[in-house]
Amino acid sequence: MEYDGSDDPEVHVAQFETMITLHQYTEGIKCRIFSTTLTGMAKQWFRALGPDSIHSFEQLHDTFMCQFASSKRAEKTVMSLMDLKQEPTGTLKEFAARFTKASLEVPKAESQIKGYAFVRGLRLGAFFDNLQVKQPRDFDDILARLPGYIQLEEARDAQKTEYGGGKPKEVENKIEASETRPQGRAPYRGMPPRVLPGKVQLAYQPPRNEQTYIGVNNINRLIDQTPLNKPQEEIFHLIKNEPWFRAPSDFAAGAPKPGLNGLLYQYHNHY
């Protein structure tokens, strides 16, 4: 324990008396032991005391408090507790610790007043709702309910961190992989590249009033139109599974096989 005159003298005296209580020391020994806790400016003040000027520890205490009264910390009032607010992004645990520490500096404040100040500074949330539904008796009642809601808040924060706002990490990884996957890549070797849907003009343009929608599983979809500069193999893979399509092997022997124009003719003749 050391005191140099810059801190609150009451705090130092209280700590000294707590330490010395267990020993049955005389007044003179208490004064000598107290002098060993002083340093710096406080030590110089003690040495400047005249001979036979101190006759009891109580007198030394009063003289000490008077000398360093300017270093005494201003006593906080209940209004200082009313000014405490939970930060918009602060946790319940952090606010409770800060409020509890501040309440210790106002020992004269009643427990009910402390409870009112705590609820007044609390941010909206599950704990605030609980305190409104079931009014607390005092600050001690609030402290008794507090641990469960701190645990709830920490569990929710951990869940948000783990799932990133509701989506599991593995789902997010799949979404990112699909977004970064190169488009137009063939599903496997030997197949033509996948053609993305797009509206391109054909050599044959149907009238404007004709619908270009067909029913597939009772769902209307827009027909993917293929430009004429695509190879025949790609057009073949696009339309070979349609019910109206006739493959070259389906034609009679000796009949001319449909080329590019024949494939397009089948496509538009059907629709």
N, C-alpha and C positions, 0 to 999 in steps of 0.2 A: 504494500500500500504506500503510495507516494502522492503528495499534494504540493503543487507549486504555486498555488494562489490563483490559478486561472479558471478552475472549475467551481462548481457549487460547493460551498463549505459544509452545508447541511448533509449532503450526500457523503462526504468524507467522514464526518463525525459519526453518522449513523453506521457506516461500515466499521469504523474503529470500535464503537461500543458493542456491536454484534460480535466482533472477534474477541473482545476482552471480557465479555460477560461470564464465560466459563471459569475464569480465574479470580480468586479472591485477593486482588491486589489492593494495596493501600493507595491513598490519594497521591502521595509523592511518586510511587512507582508508575501509576497511570500517567502522570504528567511527563515523566522521563520517557516512557514508552511512546507516548503520543509525539514527542519531539523527534523520535526516530523516523516517523512517517512523513516528516516535512522535508521539502527540498526546494532549491532555488530561492525565489523571493520569500516564500513562507519560512524557510530555514533562517534567512537573514533577519526576518521580523522576530523570530523566537529568540535568537541570540541577542537581540537589542533590548530584550526585557531586563529591567533592572533587578538587582539582587533582592530577594525577599518580597518581590512584587506579586507573586502567585502563591496562594495559601491552600488552594483546593482545585480539584479537577473541574468543578462546576465554574469556578472563577476563570480558569484557563479556557473553558468552553465559551463563556460569554465574551471574553476578550478576543478570542479567535474569531468568533462570528461577527463581532463588531468591526474588526480589522478588514475582513474580506467580504463585507456585506455587498460591495459593488459587483462581486462575482456570483452573487446568488441568482439563481435562475428564476425568472418571473413565473409565478404560479399560474397554471392554466385553469380556466374556468369551464363550466359546462358548455358555454357557447363555442369553445374550440372543438368539442365533440360534435356539435350541430353542423359544423363546417366540413366535416369529413364526408366524402362522397366516394362511392365505388367508381373506378375508372371505366369508361365505355368498353375497353378491351381487357380490363382487369378481372382476375378470377375471384371467386367467393373466398377462397382460402387466403389470398393476399389481402383482401379488404378486412377480413375478420382479424388477421394478425396485426394489421396496422391500427385497427380500431381498439383492440384489446390493449396494445402497448400505450396508446394515447389515453385510454381510460384509467390506467394505473397512475398517470400523472395528475389525475383529478380525483384524489382519494375521498374527497368530501361529497362527490356526486352520488346520489342515490341510485340503486340498481334499476328502478323503474325509469328514471331519467336516462340512464345509459341505454336501456332497451329502446326507448323512444328515439333516441338519437341514431342508434344503429339501423332501425327500420327506415328512418328518414333518409339515410344515406345509401340504402341498399338499392341496387339496380333491379329492374323488373326481371322476374325469372321464377323458377319453381319454388325457391325458398321464400321469396317475397309473397307468392300466392299462399303458401302454407301459413305464413305469419298473419295473413289477412283473414284466412278462413278460421284459424284457431289463434286468437289473440294471445301473445305471450304474457306471462305474469310479470316477468322482469328480465333483466339482462342474463341472469343465470339460466333461466328457462330457454332463452335463445341459444346460449352456448351448449345446452344439453341436446338440442335438435340439430345443431350445426354439422357434426361429423358425417351424418348420413347424406346430407345434400352436397357436402364437399366431395365425398366419394362418388356420388352420382354425376357431378360436373366433370370430374376427372375421367370417369368412364366414358362419358359422351365425347370429350375431347380426344381420347384415345381412339374411339370408334371413327371419328371424323378423319383423324390422321391416317388410320389404317385403310379406310375405304374411300378416301378422297372425296368426301361430300356425298356418299351414298353408292358409289360404283366400286365394286371390288377391283383390286389392282390387276388381277389377271384379265378382267374384262377390258380395262383401260389399255392394257398392253395389246390385246387383240384388235381393239379399235385403231390404235396407233399403227399397228402392222398393216391393217387393211388400207389405211389412208396413205401409207408410204409405199404400198405395193405398186410396181409399174403397171400401167394400164396397157391393154392390147397384147399382153403376153399369152401365148398359146397355153391351153390347159395341160397339154402334154406333148411330147415330141411327135411330130408327124401331122399334127392338126394345124390348120391355119390360125393366124392371130385373131383374137376376139375383136369384133368390130363394135365400137361404142355406138349407142343409138344416136341418130342425127337425122335432121330433115334435109335431104338432098333431092334434087330434081332428077327424074327419070326421063328417058326418051319419050315415054308415053305419059301424058298428064291427064288424069280423069277430070271430068267437069267439076266445077267448084261445089255444086250442090250434092255431089256424091260423098257419102261417108266413107272414110278410110279406116273404120274400126271393125274388128271382128271379135267374135265371142270365143274366149278360151277359159274354160272352167267358170263360165257365167260372169267373167270379168272382162270389160272392154279394155283393149289396149291398142295403142297406136302402132301401126305396122312400121317396122324399121325399113326405111327406104335405102337402097344401095346404089351408089353411083356407078356409072357405066365403066369407069376405069378400073373396077375391081376384077381380079382374075376369075375365070369360070369356076375354078375349084372352090373359091371362097363363096361364090353365089350358090354353088351346089350344096355346100355344108349349111348354108343359111336356110335353104328351103326344102332340103331333102326329107325332113320329118313332117312336112305339111301333108294333110290327107289328100289334097288335090294334085300333088306332085307325081309325075310319071318319070321314072328314071329311064336312062337310055336302054337298060336291059329289058324294060317292059314293052318296048316297041317290037313289032313283028320283024321277022328276018327280012332283010333287004330294004326295010323302010329307012328313010334318012333319019339320022340321030339329031336331036335338037342341039343346036349350038347355043351361044350366048343369047341371041335374039329369041330362040325357041324357049329357053328357060324364062326369059322375061315375059314372053307371050303367055306362057302358062300362068305365070304369076298374076298378070293383069286381067287375063281372060276369066280367071276364077272370081276376082273381085269386081 
